Amino acid sequence: MHKRYLSSLLCAVLTAATLSISAAETTNTAPAKPATVQVAEVGKINLNTADAPMLQRELSGIGETKAKAIVAYREAHGAFASVDELLEVKGIGESILAKNRDKLSIN
C-alpha cells in the first residue's frame, strides 16, 4: 500500500508540474512581429553617396560593371538631380530603373 501511495503522489506531482509549465508558456507568448516591420526599417539607397559595392549588392539587375558606371557618371556629371537621371548611365534602361525605383533616393 505504501508503494501505491508513493506512485499516486508522484503521478500527481508530475501532472501538476506539466500543467503549470504549459500554462506559463501560453501566457508568456508575445505575438510575432510581421516581416514588413523589418523591411520598413531598411533605408533607401542614396544615388549620390552609395559606392559601387553597395549599389551592386542592394539593387536588382546591377552588377559590378553597371555599379561602377553609376559611380563614374556621378563623378563626371555631379550629383544626381533625380532618380530618373539614372537612365543617362550606359546600361541602365527603363526595366532596371522600374525594378529599383522604390529602393532609390537622391537625398
Residue frames as a rotation matrix with the C-alpha (Angstrom) as fourth column:
MET 1
0.568 0.823 0.000 0.00
0.823 -0.568 0.000 0.00
0.000 0.000 -1.000 0.00
HIS 2
0.346 -0.537 -0.770 2.90
0.230 -0.747 0.624 2.32
-0.910 -0.393 -0.134 0.74
LYS 3
-0.714 -0.630 0.307 4.25
0.407 -0.016 0.913 1.88
-0.570 0.777 0.268 -2.83
ARG 4
-0.142 0.753 0.642 0.84
0.964 -0.043 0.263 2.56
0.226 0.657 -0.720 -4.33
TYR 5
0.712 0.383 -0.589 0.57
0.578 -0.795 0.182 5.79
-0.398 -0.470 -0.788 -2.31
LEU 6
-0.096 -0.847 -0.523 4.01
0.098 -0.531 0.842 7.00
-0.991 0.029 0.134 -3.47
SER 7
-0.707 -0.119 0.697 3.21
0.670 0.202 0.714 6.18
-0.225 0.972 -0.063 -7.09
SER 8
0.301 0.909 0.289 -0.04
0.937 -0.339 0.089 8.13
0.178 0.244 -0.953 -6.91
LEU 9
0.629 -0.130 -0.766 1.67
0.339 -0.841 0.422 11.04
-0.699 -0.525 -0.485 -5.23
LEU 10
-0.475 -0.878 -0.062 4.48
0.235 -0.195 0.952 11.10
-0.848 0.438 0.299 -7.83
CYS 11
-0.455 0.406 0.792 1.95
0.887 0.131 0.442 10.96
0.076 0.904 -0.420 -10.67
ALA 12
0.634 0.751 -0.181 0.02
0.770 -0.634 0.068 13.89
-0.064 -0.183 -0.981 -9.18
VAL 13
0.298 -0.623 -0.723 3.18
0.167 -0.712 0.682 15.98
-0.940 -0.324 -0.108 -8.75
LEU 14
-0.716 -0.599 0.358 4.34
0.415 0.048 0.909 15.34
-0.561 0.799 0.214 -12.33
THR 15
-0.081 0.781 0.619 0.90
0.975 -0.066 0.210 16.16
0.205 0.621 -0.757 -13.72
ALA 16
0.750 0.362 -0.554 0.77
0.534 -0.825 0.184 19.43
-0.391 -0.434 -0.812 -11.77
ALA 17
-0.117 -0.885 -0.451 4.27
0.130 -0.464 0.876 20.39
-0.985 0.044 0.170 -12.93
THR 18
-0.685 -0.100 0.721 3.38
0.698 0.193 0.690 19.69
-0.208 0.976 -0.062 -16.56
LEU 19
0.322 0.904 0.283 0.21
0.929 -0.358 0.088 21.76
0.181 0.234 -0.955 -16.34
SER 20
0.648 -0.100 -0.755 1.98
0.323 -0.862 0.391 24.71
-0.689 -0.497 -0.527 -14.73
ILE 21
-0.505 -0.861 -0.059 4.75
0.226 -0.198 0.954 24.71
-0.833 0.468 0.295 -17.35
SER 22
-0.480 0.409 0.776 2.17
0.874 0.152 0.461 24.51
0.071 0.900 -0.431 -20.14
ALA 23
0.629 0.757 -0.176 0.19
0.775 -0.629 0.064 27.41
-0.063 -0.177 -0.982 -18.66
ALA 24
0.277 -0.615 -0.738 3.33
0.190 -0.718 0.669 29.53
-0.942 -0.325 -0.082 -18.28
GLU 25
-0.702 -0.568 0.429 4.28
0.493 0.047 0.869 29.00
-0.514 0.822 0.247 -21.92
THR 26
-0.132 0.728 0.673 0.89
0.945 -0.112 0.306 30.15
0.298 0.677 -0.673 -23.19
THR 27
0.776 0.470 -0.421 0.77
0.593 -0.770 0.234 33.29
-0.214 -0.432 -0.876 -21.02
ASN 28
0.176 -0.805 -0.566 4.31
0.107 -0.556 0.824 34.45
-0.979 -0.206 -0.011 -21.83
THR 29
-0.274 -0.265 0.925 3.96
0.896 0.279 0.345 34.15
-0.349 0.923 0.161 -25.59
ALA 30
-0.207 0.144 -0.968 4.18
-0.141 -0.983 -0.116 37.53
-0.968 0.112 0.223 -27.35
PRO 31
0.803 0.531 0.273 2.67
0.202 0.189 -0.961 37.99
-0.561 0.826 0.044 -30.80
ALA 32
-0.123 -0.872 0.474 5.20
0.839 0.163 0.519 37.74
-0.530 0.462 0.711 -33.61
LYS 33
-0.004 0.036 -0.999 6.07
-0.261 -0.965 -0.034 40.92
-0.965 0.261 0.013 -35.46
PRO 34
0.870 0.347 0.350 5.27
0.231 0.340 -0.912 40.87
-0.435 0.874 0.216 -39.16
ALA 35
0.056 -0.909 0.414 8.20
0.912 0.215 0.348 40.71
-0.405 0.358 0.841 -41.58
THR 36
0.414 0.149 0.898 7.18
0.686 -0.699 -0.200 44.05
0.598 0.699 -0.391 -43.10
VAL 37
0.986 -0.104 -0.132 8.41
0.027 -0.675 0.738 45.82
-0.165 -0.731 -0.662 -39.97
GLN 38
0.218 -0.969 0.114 11.96
0.434 0.201 0.878 44.66
-0.874 -0.142 0.464 -40.71
VAL 39
-0.076 -0.209 0.975 11.71
0.996 -0.066 0.063 45.72
0.051 0.976 0.213 -44.33
ALA 40
0.775 0.464 0.428 10.42
0.457 -0.880 0.127 49.16
0.436 0.097 -0.895 -43.38
GLU 41
0.791 -0.509 -0.339 13.49
0.130 -0.400 0.907 49.76
-0.598 -0.762 -0.250 -41.20
VAL 42
-0.110 -0.852 0.512 15.85
0.840 0.196 0.506 49.39
-0.532 0.486 0.694 -44.14
GLY 43
0.128 0.115 -0.985 16.66
-0.106 -0.986 -0.129 52.77
-0.986 0.121 -0.114 -45.71
LYS 44
0.965 0.209 0.158 16.76
0.153 0.043 -0.987 53.70
-0.213 0.977 0.009 -49.36
ILE 45
0.073 -0.961 0.268 19.97
0.918 0.169 0.359 53.74
-0.390 0.220 0.894 -51.38
ASN 46
0.617 0.053 -0.785 21.23
-0.048 -0.993 -0.104 57.26
-0.786 0.102 -0.610 -51.97
LEU 47
0.791 -0.267 0.551 22.47
0.611 0.286 -0.738 57.51
0.040 0.920 0.389 -55.56
ASN 48
0.719 -0.491 0.493 24.69
-0.226 -0.835 -0.501 60.45
0.657 0.249 -0.711 -54.62
THR 49
0.259 -0.645 0.719 26.59
-0.966 -0.167 0.198 58.72
-0.008 -0.745 -0.666 -51.82
ALA 50
0.807 0.112 0.579 26.44
-0.218 0.969 0.116 54.95
-0.548 -0.219 0.807 -52.41
ASP 51
-0.271 -0.932 -0.241 29.63
-0.768 0.059 0.638 53.24
-0.581 0.358 -0.731 -53.52
ALA 52
-0.242 0.122 -0.963 29.80
-0.865 0.421 0.271 50.61
0.439 0.899 0.004 -56.27
PRO 53
-0.918 -0.099 -0.383 29.75
0.028 0.950 -0.311 47.56
0.395 -0.296 -0.870 -53.95
MET 54
-0.693 0.719 -0.049 26.63
-0.020 -0.087 -0.996 48.84
-0.721 -0.689 0.075 -52.19
LEU 55
-0.109 0.648 -0.754 24.86
-0.923 -0.347 -0.165 49.52
-0.368 0.678 0.636 -55.48
GLN 56
-0.495 -0.171 -0.852 25.77
-0.614 0.762 0.204 46.06
0.614 0.624 -0.482 -56.74
ARG 57
-0.977 0.041 -0.209 24.64
0.171 0.732 -0.659 44.36
0.126 -0.680 -0.722 -53.54
GLU 58
-0.648 0.725 -0.234 21.37
0.089 -0.233 -0.968 46.24
-0.756 -0.648 0.087 -53.00
LEU 59
-0.090 0.635 -0.767 19.95
-0.792 -0.513 -0.332 46.81
-0.604 0.578 0.549 -56.48
SER 60
0.330 0.326 0.886 18.33
0.217 0.887 -0.407 44.29
-0.919 0.327 0.222 -58.81
GLY 61
0.824 0.013 0.566 19.98
0.561 0.120 -0.819 43.86
-0.078 0.993 0.092 -62.20
ILE 62
0.773 -0.613 0.163 23.07
-0.571 -0.785 -0.241 45.86
0.276 0.093 -0.957 -61.21
GLY 63
0.761 -0.613 -0.213 26.35
0.632 0.774 0.029 44.00
0.147 -0.157 0.977 -61.46
GLU 64
0.125 -0.825 -0.551 29.87
0.718 -0.308 0.624 45.22
-0.685 -0.473 0.554 -60.95
THR 65
-0.645 -0.426 0.634 30.13
0.763 -0.404 0.505 46.94
0.041 0.810 0.586 -64.35
LYS 66
0.103 0.775 0.624 26.85
0.546 -0.568 0.616 48.86
0.831 0.277 -0.482 -64.04
ALA 67
0.752 0.128 -0.646 27.57
0.650 -0.303 0.697 49.82
-0.107 -0.944 -0.311 -60.43
LYS 68
-0.249 -0.923 -0.295 30.95
0.724 -0.379 0.577 51.26
-0.644 -0.070 0.762 -61.45
ALA 69
-0.552 0.114 0.826 29.26
0.702 -0.471 0.534 53.06
0.450 0.875 0.180 -64.38
ILE 70
0.598 0.801 0.029 26.80
0.619 -0.484 0.619 54.73
0.510 -0.352 -0.785 -61.98
VAL 71
0.531 -0.483 -0.696 29.64
0.585 -0.386 0.713 55.96
-0.614 -0.786 0.078 -59.76
ALA 72
-0.552 -0.775 0.309 31.68
0.746 -0.292 0.599 57.11
-0.374 0.561 0.739 -62.79
TYR 73
-0.096 0.613 0.784 28.67
0.726 -0.496 0.477 59.02
0.681 0.615 -0.397 -64.17
ARG 74
0.826 0.427 -0.367 28.19
0.554 -0.501 0.665 60.73
0.100 -0.752 -0.651 -60.79
GLU 75
0.141 -0.866 -0.480 31.86
0.618 -0.301 0.726 61.69
-0.773 -0.399 0.493 -60.63
ALA 76
-0.671 -0.426 0.607 31.83
0.737 -0.296 0.607 63.06
-0.079 0.855 0.513 -64.18
HIS 77
-0.343 0.660 0.669 28.48
0.423 -0.527 0.737 64.90
0.838 0.536 -0.099 -64.06
GLY 78
-0.756 0.070 0.651 27.99
-0.547 -0.613 -0.569 65.72
0.359 -0.787 0.502 -60.40
ALA 79
-0.800 0.470 0.372 25.20
-0.118 0.485 -0.866 64.65
-0.588 -0.737 -0.333 -58.08
PHE 80
-0.692 0.666 0.279 22.06
0.646 0.398 0.652 63.10
0.323 0.631 -0.705 -59.50
ALA 81
-0.862 0.452 0.229 19.23
-0.483 -0.870 -0.099 65.65
0.155 -0.196 0.968 -59.61
SER 82
0.235 0.945 0.227 16.56
-0.960 0.263 -0.100 62.93
-0.154 -0.194 0.969 -59.78
VAL 83
-0.057 -0.173 0.983 16.27
-0.218 0.963 0.157 59.15
-0.974 -0.205 -0.093 -59.74
ASP 84
0.838 0.469 0.277 15.19
0.176 0.247 -0.953 59.31
-0.516 0.848 0.124 -63.40
GLU 85
0.572 -0.707 -0.416 18.62
-0.817 -0.538 -0.209 60.70
-0.076 0.459 -0.885 -64.31
LEU 86
-0.057 -0.551 0.832 19.90
-0.387 0.781 0.491 57.16
-0.920 -0.294 -0.258 -63.74
LEU 87
0.725 0.410 0.553 18.62
0.332 0.495 -0.803 56.45
-0.603 0.766 0.223 -67.29
GLU 88
0.822 -0.477 -0.311 21.53
-0.567 -0.637 -0.523 58.54
0.052 0.606 -0.794 -68.59
VAL 89
-0.050 -0.856 0.515 24.00
-0.750 0.373 0.547 55.92
-0.660 -0.359 -0.660 -67.34
LYS 90
-0.189 -0.104 -0.976 25.07
-0.886 0.447 0.124 53.49
0.424 0.888 -0.177 -70.05
GLY 91
-0.790 -0.088 -0.606 23.50
-0.010 0.991 -0.131 50.08
0.613 -0.097 -0.784 -69.50
ILE 92
-0.786 0.586 -0.195 20.64
0.263 0.032 -0.964 51.32
-0.559 -0.810 -0.179 -67.31
GLY 93
-0.809 0.565 0.161 17.27
0.077 -0.169 0.983 51.11
0.583 0.807 0.094 -69.00
GLU 94
-0.202 0.861 0.468 13.63
-0.769 -0.435 0.468 51.55
0.606 -0.265 0.750 -68.07
SER 95
0.536 0.476 -0.697 13.24
-0.043 0.840 0.540 47.98
0.843 -0.260 0.472 -66.78
ILE 96
-0.285 -0.709 -0.645 16.17
0.733 0.273 -0.623 48.21
0.618 -0.650 0.442 -64.37
LEU 97
-0.871 0.007 0.491 15.01
-0.226 -0.893 -0.388 51.60
0.436 -0.449 0.780 -63.14
ALA 98
0.096 0.993 0.072 11.46
-0.657 0.008 0.754 50.29
0.748 -0.120 0.653 -62.65
LYS 99
0.359 -0.017 -0.933 12.73
0.408 0.902 0.140 47.32
0.840 -0.431 0.331 -60.58
ASN 100
-0.333 -0.701 -0.631 14.75
0.889 -0.011 -0.457 49.61
0.314 -0.713 0.627 -58.31
ARG 101
-0.224 0.235 0.946 12.83
0.115 -0.957 0.265 52.91
0.968 0.169 0.187 -58.21
ASP 102
0.755 0.639 0.144 11.36
-0.076 -0.133 0.988 52.27
0.651 -0.758 -0.052 -54.75
LYS 103
0.608 -0.611 -0.508 14.83
0.793 0.441 0.420 51.48
-0.033 -0.658 0.752 -53.33
LEU 104
-0.305 -0.841 0.446 16.47
0.892 -0.417 -0.175 54.68
0.334 0.344 0.878 -54.58
SER 105
0.787 0.433 -0.440 16.74
0.540 -0.828 0.150 58.26
-0.300 -0.355 -0.885 -53.34
ILE 106
0.239 -0.725 0.646 18.91
0.596 -0.416 -0.687 61.27
0.766 0.550 0.333 -54.10
ASN 107
0.715 0.092 0.694 18.88
-0.400 -0.759 0.513 62.84
0.574 -0.644 -0.506 -50.61
